[in-house]
Amino acid sequence: MVNEPLLNVKELKTIFSTEKGPVTAVDGVTFHVDSGETVGIVGESGCGKSVTAESIMRLLNEQTTKYEGAITYNGKNLLHLSKEQMRKIRGNEISMIFQDPMTSLNPVYTIGNQITETIMIHQKLSKEKAYVKAIEMLELTGIPSPEKRIYEYPHNLSGGMRQRVMIAMALSCHPSLLIADEPTTALDVTIQAQILDVISDLKKELNMGVMMITHDLGVVAEVCSRVVVMYLGQVIEEADVDTLFFNPKHPYTKGLLKSIPKLDGDRNSKLHVVEGTVPSLDNIPEGCRFAPRCAYADELCLNRAPELETTDEGNKVRCWHYKRIFEEEGANATTS
């Protein structure tokens, strides 16, 4: 019997009600996360990464948000649960590290108050035992003198320390699934490496599934086993990390990888850029959503939307011409 994924997102649509009418921010997204693995979700700002995460956690205003599809966690469709049932899972079995710890932490409560609240609600521990657990979690994330830091306020801490507090809070109930939304944004490279090490070590210790949302492909290469590439609310490629970096199929993925500076590259040459910008959600192209920015686009691409296709290697790509592009690039490499 094949084990079911820890998290299985299938044909997820997240539709917002706006003054201009319904807007579909996430459109038919499908992927899964297994226990003990880290899956990267990558793409430019505005491609739907964070909305996908917030949909899984059901953090969006449900009076103005409609969901379609299924989000199955441990055999339960989260979209069918009551608010009370979802509240018991959120922060306990599924936790999330948000992009900006300064806006996610409450400035008028101490670090200890904020971590122990989660522990007391979900673990049913006394205040004294919750404080002991909170200190243990801060120590686990590498914060020095946690027994003192626990009485400080967010503004007393550096950006790296605040992010560690967010990790401690997210992991205080030993969740089965961690959603990390740009956990190293605005941190220097040394602190970034330390934060990623903390998440990686705790993933192994707790056998967590990790959904790592980022636009930093260096982070993806370091910590992820599989990668899901999103563009304008859709998955356009999914592959294991080695295949994605060394043999990407979609022109958008190729463009992202070419944009990464290389240590042995010509320092006088300009960096590659993916021309154009992501269209707005109320002006989605009729055919392939990437076609207006794609050098390989033709009439077919402009008029008909491609499906997410499984390749011969078992990976997925949403492109009419990925085989032809691969052959042409191979021929060019041979002749050059």
Residue pairs with C-beta under 8 A, 6 or more apart in sequence:
3 34
4 72
4 75
5 32
5 33
5 34
5 72
6 32
6 33
6 34
6 35
6 73
6 74
6 176
6 177
6 209
7 32
7 33
7 56
7 71
7 72
7 73
7 177
7 209
7 211
8 32
8 70
8 71
8 72
8 73
9 29
9 30
9 31
9 32
9 52
9 56
9 69
9 70
9 71
9 72
10 30
10 69
10 70
10 71
10 72
11 28
11 29
11 30
11 68
11 69
11 70
12 26
12 28
12 29
12 30
12 52
12 55
12 67
12 68
12 69
12 70
12 71
13 24
13 26
13 27
13 28
13 29
13 66
13 67
13 68
13 69
14 24
14 25
14 26
14 48
14 51
14 52
14 55
14 60
14 65
14 66
14 67
15 22
15 23
15 24
15 25
15 65
15 66
15 67
15 68
16 22
16 23
16 24
16 25
16 64
16 65
17 64
17 65
17 66
20 282
22 66
23 281
23 282
24 233
24 281
25 48
25 51
25 233
25 281
26 48
26 51
26 52
26 55
26 233
27 48
27 233
27 234
28 69
28 234
28 235
29 48
29 52
29 69
29 230
29 233
29 234
29 235
30 235
30 308
31 39
31 41
31 228
31 235
31 238
32 39
33 39
33 177
33 209
33 210
33 211
34 209
35 176
35 207
35 208
35 209
36 203
36 204
36 207
36 208
36 209
37 209
37 210
37 225
37 226
38 200
38 203
38 209
38 210
38 211
38 212
38 223
38 224
38 225
39 209
39 210
39 211
39 212
39 224
39 225
39 226
39 227
39 228
40 212
40 213
40 214
40 219
40 220
40 223
40 224
40 226
40 227
40 228
40 241
41 49
41 52
41 53
41 211
41 212
41 213
41 214
41 227
41 228
41 230
42 49
42 213
42 214
42 215
42 217
42 220
42 227
42 228
42 229
42 230
42 256
43 49
43 215
43 229
43 230
43 231
44 215
44 231
44 274
44 278
45 215
45 278
46 232
46 278
47 230
47 231
47 232
47 233
47 278
48 230
48 232
48 233
48 234
49 181
49 213
49 230
50 99
50 181
50 213
51 60
51 233
52 213
52 230
53 96
53 179
53 181
53 211
53 213
54 60
55 67
55 71
56 71
56 73
56 78
56 94
56 179
56 211
57 90
57 94
57 96
57 179
58 78
58 79
58 86
58 90
59 90
67 79
69 79
70 77
70 79
71 77
71 78
71 79
72 78
73 89
73 93
73 94
73 177
74 93
74 176
78 86
78 89
81 89
88 122
91 118
91 121
91 122
91 170
91 173
91 175
92 122
92 173
92 175
93 173
93 175
93 176
93 177
94 175
94 176
94 177
94 178
94 179
95 169
95 170
95 171
95 173
95 175
95 177
95 178
95 179
96 170
96 178
96 179
96 180
96 181
97 163
97 166
97 167
97 170
97 178
97 179
97 180
97 181
97 183
98 104
98 166
98 181
99 181
99 182
99 183
99 185
100 185
100 186
101 154
101 159
101 162
101 163
101 165
101 166
102 154
102 159
102 162
104 166
105 111
105 114
105 154
105 162
105 165
105 166
106 114
106 154
107 153
107 154
107 155
108 153
109 153
110 150
110 151
110 152
110 153
111 138
111 149
111 150
111 151
111 152
111 153
111 154
111 157
111 165
112 131
112 134
112 150
112 151
114 165
114 169
115 130
115 134
115 137
115 138
115 150
115 165
115 168
115 169
115 172
116 127
116 130
116 131
116 133
116 134
118 169
118 172
118 173
119 125
119 130
119 133
119 134
119 172
119 173
120 126
120 127
120 130
122 173
123 130
123 133
123 172
123 173
125 133
131 150
133 172
134 150
134 168
134 172
135 146
135 147
135 150
137 168
137 169
137 171
137 172
138 146
138 149
138 150
138 164
138 165
138 168
139 146
140 168
140 171
140 198
140 202
141 164
141 165
141 167
141 168
141 171
141 198
142 164
142 194
142 198
143 149
143 161
143 164
143 165
143 168
149 157
149 161
154 162
154 165
157 165
159 186
159 187
159 191
160 187
160 188
160 191
160 194
160 195
163 183
163 184
163 187
163 191
163 195
164 195
164 198
166 183
167 183
167 195
167 198
167 199
167 202
170 178
171 178
171 202
171 206
174 206
175 206
175 208
176 208
176 209
177 208
177 209
177 210
177 211
178 199
178 203
178 208
178 209
178 210
178 211
179 210
179 211
179 213
180 199
180 210
180 211
180 212
180 213
181 213
182 213
182 214
182 215
183 195
183 196
183 199
183 212
183 214
184 191
184 192
184 195
184 196
184 214
184 216
184 219
187 195
192 219
196 219
196 222
196 223
199 210
199 223
200 223
202 208
203 210
210 223
212 219
212 220
212 223
212 224
214 220
217 245
217 256
217 257
217 260
218 260
220 227
220 241
221 241
221 245
224 241
225 240
225 241
226 238
226 239
226 240
226 241
227 237
227 238
227 239
227 240
227 241
227 244
228 235
228 237
228 238
229 235
229 236
229 237
229 238
229 244
229 250
229 252
229 253
229 256
230 236
231 252
231 278
231 289
231 290
232 278
232 279
232 281
232 284
232 289
232 290
233 281
233 289
234 289
234 308
234 318
235 308
235 316
235 318
236 250
236 252
236 253
236 289
236 290
236 308
236 317
236 318
236 319
237 244
237 248
237 249
237 250
237 252
237 253
237 315
237 316
237 317
237 318
238 308
238 315
238 316
238 317
239 248
239 249
239 313
239 315
239 316
240 315
243 313
243 315
244 253
245 257
248 254
248 257
249 311
249 315
249 317
249 319
249 322
249 325
249 326
250 290
250 317
250 318
250 319
250 322
251 290
251 294
251 295
251 296
251 319
251 325
252 274
252 290
252 293
252 294
255 272
255 274
256 274
258 272
259 271
259 272
259 273
259 274
261 271
274 293
275 293
276 292
276 293
279 285
279 289
279 292
285 291
285 292
285 302
286 302
286 303
286 305
287 300
287 301
287 302
287 303
287 304
287 305
288 294
288 297
288 301
288 302
288 304
288 305
288 306
288 318
288 319
288 320
289 305
290 297
291 297
291 301
291 302
294 301
296 321
296 324
296 325
298 321
300 320
301 320
301 321
304 320
306 318
306 319
306 320
307 318
308 316
308 317
308 318
309 316
309 317
309 318
309 319
310 316
311 317
311 322
319 325
